[in-house]
Amino acid sequence: MDIRCRKGKCVHNNNQTCMYKNLQIGNATECKDFNPDPDKYVEDYTKTMLEKPPKIAPFKNIHKYDLHCDATNCIFNKDNKCLSNGITIQSLEKGTECLNFFEK
């Protein structure tokens, strides 16, 4: 399980990895747990993520995480739980979005 996040100023973000264990994705595929930290300074990796990827995150056991998903038409949603092997949260100007959404 790999939970990548490009929202670098979130309190749950540690080196582009989400450390929150009860992550919730809303019906419109937005991350509901984004919590900005006004004092956190991070380098913007979004433009160079493929050229210089961040450190590989340690393996996380999916059974130790509660990845709740309300996007009912996503192929990874099973009874409102995300069963994807990894997800990436995209940083947007006005919010966040799960990039692993695939419509059924």
N, CA, C and O atoms as a GROMACS GRO file, in nm:
protein
  416
    1MET      N    1   0.085  -0.118   0.000
    1MET     CA    2   0.000   0.000   0.000
    1MET      C    3   0.089   0.124   0.000
    1MET      O    4   0.176   0.139   0.086
    2ASP      N    5   0.067   0.209  -0.095
    2ASP     CA    6   0.144   0.332  -0.106
    2ASP      C    7   0.046   0.447  -0.120
    2ASP      O    8  -0.032   0.450  -0.215
    3ILE      N    9   0.048   0.541  -0.027
    3ILE     CA   10  -0.042   0.655  -0.031
    3ILE      C   11   0.041   0.781  -0.055
    3ILE      O   12   0.096   0.838   0.039
    4ARG      N   13   0.048   0.821  -0.179
    4ARG     CA   14   0.124   0.940  -0.217
    4ARG      C   15   0.034   1.062  -0.214
    4ARG      O   16  -0.084   1.054  -0.247
    5CYS      N   17   0.091   1.175  -0.174
    5CYS     CA   18   0.014   1.299  -0.169
    5CYS      C   19   0.098   1.414  -0.218
    5CYS      O   20   0.212   1.434  -0.174
    6ARG      N   21   0.043   1.489  -0.310
    6ARG     CA   22   0.113   1.606  -0.364
    6ARG      C   23   0.070   1.735  -0.295
    6ARG      O   24   0.108   1.844  -0.338
    7LYS      N   25  -0.008   1.724  -0.190
    7LYS     CA   26  -0.051   1.839  -0.112
    7LYS      C   27   0.048   1.855   0.003
    7LYS      O   28   0.020   1.817   0.116
    8GLY      N   29   0.164   1.912  -0.028
    8GLY     CA   30   0.278   1.915   0.063
    8GLY      C   31   0.259   1.990   0.193
    8GLY      O   32   0.331   1.963   0.289
    9LYS      N   33   0.165   2.083   0.199
    9LYS     CA   34   0.146   2.160   0.322
    9LYS      C   35   0.040   2.102   0.414
    9LYS      O   36  -0.003   2.168   0.508
   10CYS      N   37  -0.003   1.979   0.386
   10CYS     CA   38  -0.099   1.912   0.475
   10CYS      C   39  -0.025   1.857   0.596
   10CYS      O   40   0.089   1.811   0.584
   11VAL      N   41  -0.089   1.862   0.712
   11VAL     CA   42  -0.025   1.812   0.835
   11VAL      C   43   0.003   1.663   0.827
   11VAL      O   44   0.091   1.613   0.898
   12HIS      N   45  -0.071   1.590   0.743
   12HIS     CA   46  -0.053   1.445   0.732
   12HIS      C   47   0.054   1.406   0.631
   12HIS      O   48   0.087   1.288   0.618
   13ASN      N   49   0.109   1.502   0.558
   13ASN     CA   50   0.206   1.475   0.453
   13ASN      C   51   0.348   1.472   0.509
   13ASN      O   52   0.392   1.566   0.575
   14ASN      N   53   0.417   1.362   0.483
   14ASN     CA   54   0.557   1.349   0.524
   14ASN      C   55   0.636   1.305   0.401
   14ASN      O   56   0.632   1.189   0.362
   15ASN      N   57   0.709   1.398   0.340
   15ASN     CA   58   0.791   1.370   0.223
   15ASN      C   59   0.709   1.308   0.109
   15ASN      O   60   0.747   1.208   0.049
   16GLN      N   61   0.593   1.372   0.081
   16GLN     CA   62   0.502   1.331  -0.025
   16GLN      C   63   0.430   1.199   0.002
   16GLN      O   64   0.377   1.137  -0.089
   17THR      N   65   0.429   1.156   0.127
   17THR     CA   66   0.358   1.035   0.168
   17THR      C   67   0.255   1.071   0.273
   17THR      O   68   0.286   1.140   0.370
   18CYS      N   69   0.131   1.024   0.254
   18CYS     CA   70   0.026   1.049   0.351
   18CYS      C   71   0.042   0.954   0.468
   18CYS      O   72   0.052   0.832   0.450
   19MET      N   73   0.047   1.009   0.588
   19MET     CA   74   0.065   0.928   0.708
   19MET      C   75  -0.065   0.908   0.787
   19MET      O   76  -0.065   0.848   0.895
   20TYR      N   77  -0.175   0.958   0.731
   20TYR     CA   78  -0.304   0.948   0.800
   20TYR      C   79  -0.363   0.810   0.779
   20TYR      O   80  -0.369   0.762   0.666
   21LYS      N   81  -0.407   0.746   0.886
   21LYS     CA   82  -0.453   0.607   0.876
   21LYS      C   83  -0.602   0.593   0.847
   21LYS      O   84  -0.648   0.483   0.819
   22ASN      N   85  -0.679   0.701   0.854
   22ASN     CA   86  -0.823   0.693   0.832
   22ASN      C   87  -0.864   0.782   0.716
   22ASN      O   88  -0.961   0.857   0.727
   23LEU      N   89  -0.794   0.775   0.607
   23LEU     CA   90  -0.815   0.861   0.492
   23LEU      C   91  -0.954   0.840   0.432
   23LEU      O   92  -1.000   0.727   0.417
   24GLN      N   93  -1.020   0.952   0.398
   24GLN     CA   94  -1.154   0.946   0.339
   24GLN      C   95  -1.154   1.018   0.204
   24GLN      O   96  -1.110   1.133   0.194
   25ILE      N   97  -1.204   0.949   0.103
   25ILE     CA   98  -1.220   1.007  -0.030
   25ILE      C   99  -1.369   1.029  -0.052
   25ILE      O  100  -1.449   0.937  -0.034
   26GLY      N  101  -1.406   1.151  -0.090
   26GLY     CA  102  -1.547   1.186  -0.106
   26GLY      C  103  -1.604   1.138  -0.238
   26GLY      O  104  -1.533   1.084  -0.323
   27ASN      N  105  -1.733   1.160  -0.256
   27ASN     CA  106  -1.805   1.117  -0.376
   27ASN      C  107  -1.748   1.180  -0.502
   27ASN      O  108  -1.749   1.118  -0.609
   28ALA      N  109  -1.697   1.304  -0.491
   28ALA     CA  110  -1.638   1.371  -0.607
   28ALA      C  111  -1.487   1.346  -0.613
   28ALA      O  112  -1.414   1.425  -0.673
   29THR      N  113  -1.439   1.240  -0.553
   29THR     CA  114  -1.300   1.194  -0.546
   29THR      C  115  -1.207   1.291  -0.476
   29THR      O  116  -1.086   1.286  -0.497
   30GLU      N  117  -1.260   1.380  -0.392
   30GLU     CA  118  -1.176   1.474  -0.319
   30GLU      C  119  -1.129   1.412  -0.187
   30GLU      O  120  -1.200   1.332  -0.126
   31CYS      N  121  -1.010   1.451  -0.144
   31CYS     CA  122  -0.958   1.406  -0.014
   31CYS      C  123  -1.026   1.490   0.093
   31CYS      O  124  -1.012   1.612   0.096
   32LYS      N  125  -1.099   1.423   0.181
   32LYS     CA  126  -1.173   1.494   0.285
   32LYS      C  127  -1.086   1.524   0.408
   32LYS      O  128  -1.130   1.596   0.497
   33ASP      N  129  -0.966   1.470   0.412
   33ASP     CA  130  -0.881   1.484   0.531
   33ASP      C  131  -0.768   1.584   0.513
   33ASP      O  132  -0.679   1.592   0.597
   34PHE      N  133  -0.770   1.660   0.404
   34PHE     CA  134  -0.668   1.762   0.385
   34PHE      C  135  -0.678   1.864   0.499
   34PHE      O  136  -0.783   1.923   0.522
   35ASN      N  137  -0.567   1.881   0.569
   35ASN     CA  138  -0.562   1.972   0.682
   35ASN      C  139  -0.436   2.058   0.668
   35ASN      O  140  -0.328   2.013   0.704
   36PRO      N  141  -0.450   2.181   0.617
   36PRO     CA  142  -0.332   2.263   0.591
   36PRO      C  143  -0.261   2.308   0.719
   36PRO      O  144  -0.325   2.338   0.820
   37ASP      N  145  -0.131   2.311   0.712
   37ASP     CA  146  -0.048   2.361   0.821
   37ASP      C  147   0.018   2.489   0.772
   37ASP      O  148   0.110   2.482   0.690
   38PRO      N  149  -0.025   2.606   0.819
   38PRO     CA  150   0.027   2.732   0.767
   38PRO      C  151   0.176   2.753   0.793
   38PRO      O  152   0.240   2.833   0.725
   39ASP      N  153   0.232   2.681   0.890
   39ASP     CA  154   0.374   2.697   0.922
   39ASP      C  155   0.464   2.598   0.851
   39ASP      O  156   0.586   2.604   0.865
   40LYS      N  157   0.407   2.507   0.775
   40LYS     CA  158   0.486   2.402   0.709
   40LYS      C  159   0.539   2.452   0.576
   40LYS      O  160   0.464   2.498   0.490
   41TYR      N  161   0.671   2.443   0.559
   41TYR     CA  162   0.732   2.477   0.431
   41TYR      C  163   0.779   2.349   0.365
   41TYR      O  164   0.852   2.269   0.424
   42VAL      N  165   0.738   2.330   0.242
   42VAL     CA  166   0.782   2.214   0.166
   42VAL      C  167   0.814   2.256   0.024
   42VAL      O  168   0.755   2.350  -0.030
   43GLU      N  169   0.908   2.185  -0.035
   43GLU     CA  170   0.941   2.209  -0.174
   43GLU      C  171   0.828   2.157  -0.261
   43GLU      O  172   0.770   2.053  -0.231
   44ASP      N  173   0.797   2.229  -0.369
   44ASP     CA  174   0.692   2.187  -0.461
   44ASP      C  175   0.749   2.083  -0.557
   44ASP      O  176   0.828   2.116  -0.645
   45TYR      N  177   0.708   1.955  -0.539
   45TYR     CA  178   0.756   1.846  -0.621
   45TYR      C  179   0.667   1.819  -0.742
   45TYR      O  180   0.701   1.737  -0.827
   46THR      N  181   0.554   1.887  -0.751
   46THR     CA  182   0.455   1.850  -0.851
   46THR      C  183   0.507   1.860  -0.994
   46THR      O  184   0.466   1.782  -1.080
   47LYS      N  185   0.596   1.954  -1.021
   47LYS     CA  186   0.645   1.971  -1.158
   47LYS      C  187   0.760   1.877  -1.192
   47LYS      O  188   0.784   1.850  -1.310
   48THR      N  189   0.829   1.826  -1.093
   48THR     CA  190   0.945   1.741  -1.117
   48THR      C  191   0.927   1.600  -1.062
   48THR      O  192   1.025   1.525  -1.051
   49MET      N  193   0.806   1.563  -1.026
   49MET     CA  194   0.784   1.435  -0.959
   49MET      C  195   0.830   1.316  -1.042
   49MET      O  196   0.882   1.220  -0.987
   50LEU      N  197   0.812   1.321  -1.172
   50LEU     CA  198   0.855   1.210  -1.256
   50LEU      C  199   1.005   1.215  -1.287
   50LEU      O  200   1.068   1.111  -1.306
   51GLU      N  201   1.061   1.335  -1.291
   51GLU     CA  202   1.204   1.349  -1.318
   51GLU      C  203   1.288   1.312  -1.196
   51GLU      O  204   1.390   1.245  -1.207
   52LYS      N  205   1.243   1.355  -1.079
   52LYS     CA  206   1.314   1.328  -0.955
   52LYS      C  207   1.212   1.285  -0.850
   52LYS      O  208   1.168   1.367  -0.769
   53PRO      N  209   1.174   1.158  -0.851
   53PRO     CA  210   1.069   1.114  -0.759
   53PRO      C  211   1.115   1.122  -0.614
   53PRO      O  212   1.234   1.107  -0.585
   54PRO      N  213   1.021   1.146  -0.523
   54PRO     CA  214   1.056   1.147  -0.381
   54PRO      C  215   1.095   1.006  -0.335
   54PRO      O  216   1.078   0.908  -0.407
   55LYS      N  217   1.147   1.000  -0.215
   55LYS     CA  218   1.190   0.871  -0.160
   55LYS      C  219   1.075   0.771  -0.162
   55LYS      O  220   0.958   0.809  -0.150
   56ILE      N  221   1.108   0.645  -0.178
   56ILE     CA  222   1.006   0.541  -0.178
   56ILE      C  223   0.954   0.525  -0.036
   56ILE      O  224   1.030   0.516   0.061
   57ALA      N  225   0.824   0.522  -0.026
   57ALA     CA  226   0.761   0.510   0.105
   57ALA      C  227   0.770   0.366   0.154
   57ALA      O  228   0.771   0.273   0.072
   58PRO      N  229   0.776   0.346   0.284
   58PRO     CA  230   0.776   0.209   0.336
   58PRO      C  231   0.642   0.142   0.307
   58PRO      O  232   0.540   0.210   0.296
   59PHE      N  233   0.644   0.010   0.294
   59PHE     CA  234   0.521  -0.065   0.267
   59PHE      C  235   0.424  -0.047   0.383
   59PHE      O  236   0.462  -0.051   0.500
   60LYS      N  237   0.298  -0.027   0.348
   60LYS     CA  238   0.195  -0.014   0.449
   60LYS      C  239   0.094  -0.127   0.426
   60LYS      O  240   0.051  -0.150   0.313
   61ASN      N  241   0.059  -0.195   0.531
   61ASN     CA  242  -0.039  -0.303   0.522
   61ASN      C  243  -0.179  -0.242   0.509
   61ASN      O  244  -0.222  -0.169   0.598
   62ILE      N  245  -0.249  -0.273   0.400
   62ILE     CA  246  -0.381  -0.214   0.375
   62ILE      C  247  -0.480  -0.244   0.488
   62ILE      O  248  -0.573  -0.167   0.510
   63HIS      N  249  -0.461  -0.355   0.560
   63HIS     CA  250  -0.553  -0.392   0.667
   63HIS      C  251  -0.535  -0.306   0.792
   63HIS      O  252  -0.620  -0.308   0.881
   64LYS      N  253  -0.426  -0.229   0.801
   64LYS     CA  254  -0.404  -0.141   0.914
   64LYS      C  255  -0.456   0.000   0.887
   64LYS      O  256  -0.448   0.087   0.974
   65TYR      N  257  -0.507   0.023   0.767
   65TYR     CA  258  -0.556   0.154   0.727
   65TYR      C  259  -0.704   0.147   0.697
   65TYR      O  260  -0.755   0.046   0.648
   66ASP      N  261  -0.772   0.256   0.726
   66ASP     CA  262  -0.914   0.265   0.694
   66ASP      C  263  -0.928   0.366   0.580
   66ASP      O  264  -0.939   0.486   0.604
   67LEU      N  265  -0.927   0.317   0.457
   67LEU     CA  266  -0.936   0.403   0.340
   67LEU      C  267  -1.081   0.405   0.294
   67LEU      O  268  -1.123   0.322   0.213
   68HIS      N  269  -1.155   0.499   0.346
   68HIS     CA  270  -1.297   0.509   0.316
   68HIS      C  271  -1.317   0.586   0.185
   68HIS      O  272  -1.253   0.689   0.163
   69CYS      N  273  -1.404   0.535   0.100
   69CYS     CA  274  -1.427   0.598  -0.030
   69CYS      C  275  -1.577   0.606  -0.059
   69CYS      O  276  -1.648   0.506  -0.053
   70ASP      N  277  -1.623   0.727  -0.091
   70ASP     CA  278  -1.763   0.748  -0.126
   70ASP      C  279  -1.785   0.753  -0.277
   70ASP      O  280  -1.898   0.770  -0.322
   71ALA      N  281  -1.678   0.738  -0.356
   71ALA     CA  282  -1.691   0.739  -0.502
   71ALA      C  283  -1.747   0.604  -0.545
   71ALA      O  284  -1.670   0.514  -0.581
   72THR      N  285  -1.877   0.589  -0.543
   72THR     CA  286  -1.942   0.459  -0.562
   72THR      C  287  -1.922   0.402  -0.702
   72THR      O  288  -1.938   0.281  -0.720
   73ASN      N  289  -1.886   0.483  -0.800
   73ASN     CA  290  -1.866   0.432  -0.935
   73ASN      C  291  -1.719   0.408  -0.968
   73ASN      O  292  -1.682   0.401  -1.085
   74CYS      N  293  -1.634   0.395  -0.866
   74CYS     CA  294  -1.492   0.365  -0.887
   74CYS      C  295  -1.471   0.213  -0.877
   74CYS      O  296  -1.530   0.148  -0.791
   75ILE      N  297  -1.388   0.158  -0.964
   75ILE     CA  298  -1.365   0.012  -0.963
   75ILE      C  299  -1.294  -0.036  -0.837
   75ILE      O  300  -1.301  -0.155  -0.804
   76PHE      N  301  -1.224   0.053  -0.765
   76PHE     CA  302  -1.151   0.012  -0.644
   76PHE      C  303  -1.238   0.021  -0.518
   76PHE      O  304  -1.194  -0.018  -0.410
   77ASN      N  305  -1.360   0.072  -0.532
   77ASN     CA  306  -1.449   0.087  -0.417
   77ASN      C  307  -1.527  -0.042  -0.396
   77ASN      O  308  -1.602  -0.087  -0.483
   78LYS      N  309  -1.509  -0.102  -0.278
   78LYS     CA  310  -1.583  -0.222  -0.240
   78LYS      C  311  -1.644  -0.195  -0.103
   78LYS      O  312  -1.574  -0.193  -0.002
   79ASP      N  313  -1.775  -0.176  -0.100
   79ASP     CA  314  -1.845  -0.146   0.025
   79ASP      C  315  -1.786  -0.024   0.096
   79ASP      O  316  -1.766  -0.025   0.217
   80ASN      N  317  -1.759   0.079   0.019
   80ASN     CA  318  -1.704   0.207   0.066
   80ASN      C  319  -1.562   0.195   0.124
   80ASN      O  320  -1.522   0.279   0.205
   81LYS      N  321  -1.489   0.094   0.085
   81LYS     CA  322  -1.348   0.080   0.121
   81LYS      C  323  -1.266   0.079  -0.008
   81LYS      O  324  -1.305   0.015  -0.106
   82CYS      N  325  -1.153   0.149  -0.008
   82CYS     CA  326  -1.065   0.152  -0.125
   82CYS      C  327  -0.976   0.029  -0.122
   82CYS      O  328  -0.904   0.006  -0.025
   83LEU      N  329  -0.979  -0.050  -0.230
   83LEU     CA  330  -0.899  -0.172  -0.238
   83LEU      C  331  -0.780  -0.158  -0.332
   83LEU      O  332  -0.718  -0.259  -0.367
   84SER      N  333  -0.747  -0.038  -0.373
   84SER     CA  334  -0.633  -0.016  -0.459
   84SER      C  335  -0.503  -0.044  -0.384
   84SER      O  336  -0.497  -0.025  -0.263
   85ASN      N  337  -0.399  -0.090  -0.454
   85ASN     CA  338  -0.269  -0.115  -0.392
   85ASN      C  339  -0.198   0.014  -0.353
   85ASN      O  340  -0.104   0.011  -0.274
   86GLY      N  341  -0.241   0.124  -0.408
   86GLY     CA  342  -0.183   0.253  -0.376
   86GLY      C  343  -0.267   0.363  -0.436
   86GLY      O  344  -0.334   0.343  -0.537
   87ILE      N  345  -0.264   0.479  -0.373
   87ILE     CA  346  -0.336   0.592  -0.428
   87ILE      C  347  -0.247   0.715  -0.426
   87ILE      O  348  -0.153   0.724  -0.347
   88THR      N  349  -0.277   0.809  -0.514
   88THR     CA  350  -0.207   0.938  -0.518
   88THR      C  351  -0.312   1.048  -0.509
   88THR      O  352  -0.410   1.048  -0.584
   89ILE      N  353  -0.289   1.141  -0.419
   89ILE     CA  354  -0.376   1.257  -0.406
   89ILE      C  355  -0.308   1.372  -0.479
   89ILE      O  356  -0.194   1.409  -0.448
   90GLN      N  357  -0.378   1.429  -0.576
   90GLN     CA  358  -0.327   1.537  -0.660
   90GLN      C  359  -0.352   1.670  -0.591
   90GLN      O  360  -0.458   1.692  -0.533
   91SER      N  361  -0.255   1.758  -0.598
   91SER     CA  362  -0.270   1.894  -0.548
   91SER      C  363  -0.335   1.979  -0.655
   91SER      O  364  -0.286   1.987  -0.768
   92LEU      N  365  -0.444   2.042  -0.620
   92LEU     CA  366  -0.514   2.131  -0.711
   92LEU      C  367  -0.519   2.270  -0.649
   92LEU      O  368  -0.500   2.284  -0.528
   93GLU      N  369  -0.544   2.372  -0.730
   93GLU     CA  370  -0.550   2.508  -0.677
   93GLU      C  371  -0.655   2.522  -0.568
   93GLU      O  372  -0.630   2.587  -0.466
   94LYS      N  373  -0.772   2.462  -0.588
   94LYS     CA  374  -0.881   2.481  -0.493
   94LYS      C  375  -0.911   2.358  -0.409
   94LYS      O  376  -1.008   2.358  -0.333
   95GLY      N  377  -0.832   2.254  -0.419
   95GLY     CA  378  -0.861   2.136  -0.339
   95GLY      C  379  -0.769   2.020  -0.369
   95GLY      O  380  -0.654   2.039  -0.408
   96THR      N  381  -0.821   1.901  -0.350
   96THR     CA  382  -0.745   1.778  -0.369
   96THR      C  383  -0.829   1.679  -0.448
   96THR      O  384  -0.951   1.691  -0.452
   97GLU      N  385  -0.764   1.583  -0.511
   97GLU     CA  386  -0.838   1.483  -0.588
   97GLU      C  387  -0.760   1.353  -0.592
   97GLU      O  388  -0.638   1.353  -0.607
   98CYS      N  389  -0.832   1.242  -0.578
   98CYS     CA  390  -0.772   1.109  -0.588
   98CYS      C  391  -0.748   1.078  -0.736
   98CYS      O  392  -0.842   1.079  -0.816
   99LEU      N  393  -0.623   1.050  -0.773
   99LEU     CA  394  -0.590   1.021  -0.912
   99LEU      C  395  -0.615   0.876  -0.950
   99LEU      O  396  -0.602   0.840  -1.067
  100ASN      N  397  -0.650   0.791  -0.855
  100ASN     CA  398  -0.670   0.650  -0.884
  100ASN      C  399  -0.815   0.616  -0.912
  100ASN      O  400  -0.853   0.498  -0.912
  101PHE      N  401  -0.897   0.716  -0.935
  101PHE     CA  402  -1.037   0.693  -0.967
  101PHE      C  403  -1.049   0.638  -1.108
  101PHE      O  404  -1.006   0.701  -1.205
  102PHE      N  405  -1.109   0.520  -1.119
  102PHE     CA  406  -1.140   0.460  -1.249
  102PHE      C  407  -1.287   0.422  -1.248
  102PHE      O  408  -1.332   0.343  -1.164
  103GLU      N  409  -1.360   0.478  -1.341
  103GLU     CA  410  -1.504   0.455  -1.344
  103GLU      C  411  -1.537   0.312  -1.384
  103GLU      O  412  -1.474   0.255  -1.473
  104LYS      N  413  -1.637   0.255  -1.318
  104LYS     CA  414  -1.681   0.118  -1.348
  104LYS      C  415  -1.740   0.112  -1.488
  104LYS      O  416  -1.783   0.006  -1.532
   0.00000   0.00000   0.00000
